[in-house]
Amino acid sequence: MEPDRVLVRYGEIGLKSPGIRRHFENLLLKHIKVFLARKEIPYSKIIRERGRFFIPTSQPQKVAETASRVFGIVSSSPVWTVSANLEKIVALAGSLTPQLLCDGQKFAVRARRLKIHKFSSPEVATQVGAKIIEAANTTNQLVHVDLDNPDVEIHVEVRQKSAFIFTQIIKGPGGLPYGSQGVVLGLHSGGLDSPVAEWLMMKRGAKVIPLYFDAAAPVEKQFVDRAIKSAEILAEWMPEQNIELRIIPFYEILRRLQMPKYRKLTCILCKRMMYRIGAMVAAQEKARALVTGETLGQVASQTLTNLAILDSVVTVPIFRPLIGMDKTETMTLARRIGTYQVTSQDVGECFAVPSQPSIATTLADVHEAESQLPIEEMVLIAINNIKRVAVA
Amino acid sequence: MEPDRVLVRYGEIGLKSPGIRRHFENLLLKHIKVFLARKEIPYSKIIRERGRFFIPTSQPQKVAETASRVFGIVSSSPVWTVSANLEKIVALAGSLTPQLLCDGQKFAVRARRLKIHKFSSPEVATQVGAKIIEAANTTNQLVHVDLDNPDVEIHVEVRQKSAFIFTQIIKGPGGLPYGSQGVVLGLHSGGLDSPVAEWLMMKRGAKVIPLYFDAAAPVEKQFVDRAIKSAEILAEWMPEQNIELRIIPFYEILRRLQMPKYRKLTCILCKRMMYRIGAMVAAQEKARALVTGETLGQVASQTLTNLAILDSVVTVPIFRPLIGMDKTETMTLARRIGTYQVTSQDVGECFAVPSQPSIATTLADVHEAESQLPIEEMVLIAINNIKRVAVA
């Protein structure tokens, strides 16, 4: 007997004011539906209850996994449903025993119930546990209770009219509904960090438009390929249609920024150019902030001095969700998001990186270097040559 | 028999260039010594090896716990030392058995060795495991191997001349040595979020100067008390002497910002004032960025629109390490840091919060409101009245 429905939980959203909560719940419902439709998973309807949704379905595992990809969702579980009657709950647990436990396994029953019921949570746990041992015995299986270190946790949740039995809790990303907080522009490098930074802003309810600067020589397609692939993986988390990666042709610009006299400054000049162009694209797209994958002290361009020199070139806010994270923490997140495999590929280094990039230059030096070039014209040409590649 | 020394590991720092690595290692050594001295824990010396330190000591548990509070340290372990000889390793494991394992426990031996040795890691694990079972038997204890789900993991690490046995790995914060990346100013509210944000920047190598705005009515000491207590807990992570919380008297300023005609804007006007004053204090202290605990979409003042209006008031970079985090993630970090208990205390709400704070105002409206007040004069008065309270 398969679970008959999926229980979907959302957390922080439940704390908002009633009007906002209703609005956010509607967004969550819409996003779950978009994802289920995208994967063509059958379900009959979505039932709304305070703090949770129920989705009756013949494919509970797929529905639960899909719902757990929606920003705002805390977790989901395929559940077996029975009426909120202790005898019936115990009977269901007994009949489920062969599929919940194998011979020799240790289990724990975790019970919760609304206080309206006459029986207590410990009573539910005790009776269900006893029934499971008995049911296992009838098929000559030996299972035993271990509350501290069980192989399987069997959850029983008793609500007003119905009770639910489940063993699996699939973690969702949490956060706020995608797009509920407005639009930001992601400086999407294709490397490990920026997709993680973009995903974290998506998690907090931002719609992210990814922008890639194609600085590779025209023959080196592996850079842009990696950026497209990682944008495609991010797009799987976006409950939208027709998602496009914006691409700025950047090779000629970067060659001009490689000025022999200011060779140590190339990286910071390059980044300032990306910020400038990013701010213009953000204005076009009504995005209210730039998102970058920068981390303090990770590489030469990410010193306090250099980050300040970068910030000063634009007025739009720069969000750096990784600023306080270690590489290992970013890698863990990248694995969770699904971008790790693609973005940890070594595709070679940028041709323009100097042998000794400056870690502590001054704004005056940077301005002097920039005064040698027609910066505004270069920005405008870049914006006018922007390309779009569909990633979903 | 107690472990005779502590093994201390650092990670990311090992990847830096030799010059920077040496500099960072020296900082780590210095910071470990400061913390050990602060707690008056005896040790004879710190031995430096590639990627790790060894600290011979009669108080291994205290030394390991203390070293694991140093930014840059990945983990530490109290270890038993023996020469890198398989027979001697096995003998030591045998004699340690009574203190490593209790009757009935499952264990796993995890062995690593440098390739210079003739024996392999699986040989080490097998022989050590067999010896432990035998040693337990001689005192009528029954222990058995369970590689997948052990109660105790017994690690054996064989280096060039010495080998180490340990069971405990105490996690450190990771990151970069405190202060190695320069100075930032923390807008320290005393609530849950800002100390976590400050700690994350400390973890990435920033020295943080905390600044508190005392906006409570003169009789309401609980606000400033909470801010001081949380700054004291942060200061325990700082390998410095004479750490002071800066306090700006802010009550009169906030009362003036409560303009009836612009009542909905009070929170954003208040925050802009804090940013302005923060930027001035940062300049005085040579701090290169402001750190705030803001998270996208958490409260009314943290919408994209409002964050942009905040950013535009200063030129110094704003670092928001929590921008992509959920409240539950921040709470988990606060527990780890030690600030949770103090900062989750409800000390009452700010008197100036309007019933309907604006979530989407315009910069023009904000400028109009600010034009009613002598902003620069108010900032100067605030700066001149700054106080300092010792927190370490």
Contacts between the chains, C-beta under 8 A, distances in Angstrom:
chain1	res1	chain2	res2	distance
A	11	B	326	7.8
A	11	B	328	7.0
A	12	B	326	6.1
A	12	B	327	6.1
A	12	B	328	7.7
A	149	B	149	7.6
A	174	B	326	4.7
A	174	B	328	6.8
A	174	B	329	7.9
A	175	B	326	5.7
A	176	B	296	7.9
A	176	B	297	5.0
A	180	B	297	7.1
A	181	B	296	5.6
A	181	B	297	4.6
A	181	B	303	6.8
A	181	B	304	5.9
A	182	B	303	7.4
A	182	B	304	4.2
A	182	B	305	7.4
A	183	B	304	7.8
A	184	B	304	7.1
A	197	B	324	7.3
A	200	B	323	7.6
A	200	B	324	2.8
A	200	B	325	7.6
A	201	B	296	6.8
A	201	B	323	7.3
A	201	B	324	5.7
A	203	B	324	6.2
A	203	B	326	7.5
A	204	B	295	6.8
A	204	B	296	3.9
A	204	B	297	5.5
A	204	B	323	7.0
A	204	B	324	5.5
A	204	B	325	7.8
A	204	B	326	7.9
A	205	B	296	6.5
A	205	B	297	4.8
A	206	B	296	6.4
A	206	B	304	7.2
A	288	B	304	4.1
A	288	B	305	6.6
A	288	B	307	8.0
A	288	B	308	5.5
A	289	B	304	6.2
A	289	B	307	7.1
A	289	B	308	6.7
A	295	B	204	6.8
A	296	B	176	7.9
A	296	B	181	5.6
A	296	B	201	6.8
A	296	B	204	3.9
A	296	B	205	6.5
A	296	B	206	6.4
A	296	B	319	7.6
A	297	B	176	5.0
A	297	B	180	7.1
A	297	B	181	4.5
A	297	B	204	5.5
A	297	B	205	4.8
A	303	B	181	6.8
A	303	B	182	7.4
A	304	B	181	5.9
A	304	B	182	4.2
A	304	B	183	7.9
A	304	B	184	7.1
A	304	B	206	7.2
A	304	B	288	4.2
A	304	B	289	6.2
A	305	B	182	7.5
A	305	B	288	6.7
A	307	B	288	7.9
A	307	B	289	7.1
A	307	B	317	5.6
A	308	B	288	5.4
A	308	B	289	6.8
A	308	B	316	7.0
A	308	B	317	5.2
A	311	B	315	7.7
A	311	B	316	7.9
A	311	B	317	4.2
A	312	B	315	6.1
A	315	B	311	7.7
A	315	B	312	6.1
A	316	B	308	7.0
A	316	B	311	8.0
A	317	B	307	5.6
A	317	B	308	5.2
A	317	B	311	4.2
A	317	B	318	7.4
A	318	B	317	7.4
A	319	B	296	7.6
A	319	B	320	6.8
A	319	B	323	5.1
A	319	B	324	7.7
A	320	B	319	6.8
A	320	B	320	7.6
A	320	B	323	7.6
A	321	B	321	7.6
A	321	B	323	5.1
A	321	B	324	3.3
A	321	B	325	7.8
A	323	B	200	7.6
A	323	B	201	7.3
A	323	B	204	7.0
A	323	B	319	5.1
A	323	B	320	7.6
A	323	B	321	5.1
A	324	B	197	7.3
A	324	B	200	2.8
A	324	B	201	5.7
A	324	B	203	6.1
A	324	B	204	5.5
A	324	B	319	7.7
A	324	B	321	3.4
A	325	B	200	7.6
A	325	B	204	7.8
A	325	B	321	7.8
A	326	B	11	7.8
A	326	B	12	6.2
A	326	B	174	4.7
A	326	B	175	5.7
A	326	B	203	7.5
A	326	B	204	7.9
A	327	B	12	6.1
A	328	B	11	7.1
A	328	B	12	7.7
A	328	B	174	6.9
A	329	B	174	7.9
